[in-house]
Amino acid sequence: MNNIYIPPVVKNLLIINILFFAATYLLTNLHLDDRLAVYYFDSPKFALWQPISYMFMHGGIAHIFFNMFALYSFGSILESRWGAKKFLIFYFVTGLGALFLQWAVQAYEVHQILGTFTAGNKLSLSDLYNATDASPAKVKTLFGIYFGGMVGASGAIFGLLVAFGMLYPNAELLIMFIPVPVKAKYIIPIYILVELSLGVAQFEGDSIAHYAHLGGALIGFILVKIWKDKNDTFYTLYE
């Protein structure tokens, strides 16, 4: 039986994510899910390490399973093509890009409500009601922005998806609930459009950071356009 090969960066990212996930549930007294999630830059809960630490935190079994499965499936191919250093740069830059787009959208929402990008010291319900003419729904939105943390490697994973789709557009993927293989150049753009529509729609009760996913996808697209070597014949079967 052939051993499954996992490139070193992907392997270490898998291990770190799993360790963080286990620690979150085993060391509940440390409140890692609160300390290591990332918050809006003006939030009193924001800390400098969070733009990195949030990428290793996940909100549940399904969240980490699908992210790690995608990291293994797509990340292994991309790391084998690019090399460890380039892949690691791509992973973290797309993860940070995801966060920055999410912050930009949140800053826009805050500005629409308060007329400024920061709330200053008006972070209690009574202060917000007295300081603005915002509706209860808008005040709830502000509290969600300031005190709702974001976790997950999904932004970086979306960057990997886009990179794979650009470099191996004719690779056939098996997608859950779709009975036949679908080429990457078809399914990945559809997935991105779905994320965009969900982000714009902002359904009540939807806690997924769709704009962060889009941020990772956008930065991934830009990096691949910059890096792509048209003479690279590795995995030419798929190109």
C-alpha positions in Angstrom: 0.0 0.0 0.0 1.3 3.4 -0.9 1.8 5.9 1.8 -0.2 9.2 1.5 2.3 12.0 1.0 1.4 15.4 2.7 3.8 18.2 1.9 5.5 19.7 5.1 3.7 23.1 5.3 0.3 21.5 4.7 1.1 18.8 7.3 2.1 21.4 9.9 -0.9 23.6 9.2 -3.2 20.6 9.7 -1.5 19.7 13.0 -1.6 23.2 14.3 -5.3 23.6 13.4 -6.2 20.3 15.1 -4.2 21.2 18.2 -5.9 24.6 18.5 -9.3 23.0 18.0 -8.6 20.4 20.7 -7.2 23.0 23.1 -10.4 25.1 22.7 -12.5 22.3 24.0 -10.1 20.8 26.5 -8.9 24.0 28.1 -12.2 25.8 28.4 -11.0 27.9 31.4 -8.6 29.7 29.0 -11.4 31.0 26.8 -9.3 30.5 23.7 -12.3 30.8 21.4 -12.6 34.4 22.7 -9.0 35.3 23.0 -7.8 34.0 19.7 -10.8 34.9 17.5 -10.3 38.2 15.6 -12.5 41.3 16.3 -13.1 44.6 14.5 -10.0 46.8 14.8 -11.8 49.3 17.0 -13.3 46.7 19.3 -12.0 46.7 22.9 -11.6 42.9 22.5 -9.1 43.3 19.6 -5.5 42.2 20.2 -2.5 42.3 17.9 -2.1 38.6 17.6 -5.6 38.0 16.5 -5.1 38.6 12.7 -2.9 35.4 12.7 -4.5 33.4 15.5 -8.0 33.5 14.1 -6.9 31.4 11.1 -6.2 28.4 13.4 -9.5 28.6 15.3 -12.8 26.9 14.2 -16.4 27.0 15.3 -17.2 23.3 15.3 -16.5 19.9 13.9 -18.0 20.5 10.5 -16.1 23.9 10.2 -12.7 22.4 10.8 -13.3 19.2 8.9 -14.3 20.8 5.6 -11.5 23.4 5.9 -8.9 20.8 6.7 -10.1 18.5 3.9 -9.8 21.4 1.4 -6.4 22.3 2.8 -5.2 18.7 2.3 -6.9 18.2 -1.1 -5.9 21.5 -2.8 -3.1 22.7 -0.6 -1.0 19.6 -1.2 -1.1 20.1 -5.0 -0.3 23.8 -4.7 2.6 23.3 -2.3 4.1 20.6 -4.5 3.9 23.1 -7.4 5.1 26.2 -5.7 7.3 25.0 -2.9 7.0 25.4 0.8 8.0 29.1 1.1 5.8 30.3 -1.6 2.8 28.3 -0.5 3.2 29.5 3.1 3.3 33.1 1.9 0.2 32.5 -0.2 -1.7 30.9 2.7 -1.1 33.7 5.2 -1.5 36.6 2.7 -4.9 35.3 1.6 -5.9 34.8 5.2 -5.0 38.4 6.0 -6.7 39.6 2.8 -9.8 37.9 4.0 -9.7 39.7 7.3 -9.0 43.1 5.7 -12.0 42.9 3.4 -14.2 41.8 6.3 -12.9 44.8 8.3 -13.6 47.1 5.3 -17.2 46.0 5.1 -17.6 46.3 8.8 -16.1 49.8 8.8 -18.5 50.8 6.1 -21.4 49.5 8.1 -20.2 51.4 11.2 -19.8 54.6 9.2 -23.3 54.2 7.8 -24.7 54.1 11.3 -22.4 56.4 13.3 -21.0 58.7 10.6 -17.5 57.6 11.7 -15.4 54.4 11.5 -15.0 54.2 15.3 -17.5 54.2 18.1 -15.2 55.8 20.6 -16.4 55.1 24.1 -20.0 54.6 23.0 -20.0 50.9 23.4 -22.9 50.3 25.8 -26.5 49.9 24.6 -27.6 53.1 26.4 -24.7 55.1 25.0 -25.5 54.0 21.5 -29.2 54.7 21.8 -28.5 58.2 23.2 -25.7 59.1 20.8 -27.4 58.0 17.6 -30.9 57.8 16.0 -30.1 54.3 15.0 -32.9 51.7 15.1 -32.6 48.7 17.5 -31.7 46.6 14.5 -28.7 48.9 13.7 -27.6 49.0 17.3 -27.7 45.2 17.2 -25.5 45.3 14.0 -23.0 47.5 15.8 -22.8 45.1 18.7 -22.3 42.2 16.4 -19.4 44.0 14.7 -17.8 45.1 17.9 -18.3 41.9 20.0 -18.7 39.2 17.5 -15.4 37.4 16.8 -14.4 35.8 13.5 -12.6 32.4 13.4 -11.5 30.0 10.7 -9.1 29.3 7.9 -11.9 29.7 5.3 -10.5 32.9 3.8 -7.1 31.2 3.1 -9.0 28.1 1.9 -11.0 30.2 -0.6 -7.6 31.6 -1.8 -6.5 28.0 -2.4 -9.7 27.1 -4.2 -9.3 30.1 -6.6 -5.6 29.3 -7.2 -6.4 25.6 -8.0 -9.2 26.7 -10.3 -6.9 29.1 -12.2 -3.9 26.7 -12.4 -5.9 23.5 -13.1 -9.1 24.7 -14.7 -9.9 21.3 -16.3 -9.4 19.2 -13.2 -12.6 17.3 -12.5 -13.9 17.6 -8.9 -16.4 15.4 -7.1 -18.9 17.7 -5.3 -21.3 16.6 -2.6 -24.8 16.1 -3.9 -23.7 16.4 -7.6 -23.6 12.9 -9.1 -21.1 13.7 -11.8 -17.6 15.3 -11.8 -17.5 19.0 -12.5 -14.5 20.9 -13.9 -12.9 23.4 -11.5 -13.3 26.2 -14.0 -17.1 25.9 -13.7 -17.8 25.0 -10.0 -15.3 27.4 -8.3 -16.7 30.6 -10.0 -20.2 29.4 -9.1 -19.1 28.9 -5.5 -17.6 32.5 -5.4 -20.8 34.0 -6.9 -22.9 32.2 -4.2 -20.7 33.6 -1.5 -21.1 37.1 -3.0 -24.8 36.8 -3.2 -25.0 35.6 0.4 -22.8 38.4 1.6 -24.9 41.1 -0.1 -28.2 39.5 1.1 -27.1 39.4 4.8 -29.8 37.0 5.9 -30.7 37.3 9.6 -29.0 34.6 11.6 -26.3 34.0 9.1 -23.1 34.1 11.1 -20.8 33.2 8.2 -18.2 35.9 7.2 -18.9 35.8 3.5 -16.9 38.9 2.7 -13.9 37.3 4.4 -14.2 34.4 2.0 -14.4 36.7 -0.9 -11.4 38.6 0.4 -9.3 35.4 0.4 -10.5 34.6 -3.1 -9.7 38.0 -4.4 -6.2 38.1 -3.0 -5.6 34.5 -4.2 -6.7 35.6 -7.7 -4.3 38.6 -7.6 -1.3 36.5 -6.3 -1.8 33.8 -8.9 -2.0 36.3 -11.7 1.3 37.8 -10.5 3.0 34.4 -9.9 1.7 32.2 -12.7 4.5 30.8 -14.8 3.1 30.0 -18.2 6.1 27.8 -18.9 5.4 25.6 -15.9 4.5 22.1 -17.1 4.0 20.5 -13.7 0.7 18.6 -13.6 0.1 19.3 -17.3 -2.5 16.6 -17.3 -4.9 19.1 -15.7 -3.9 22.2 -17.6 
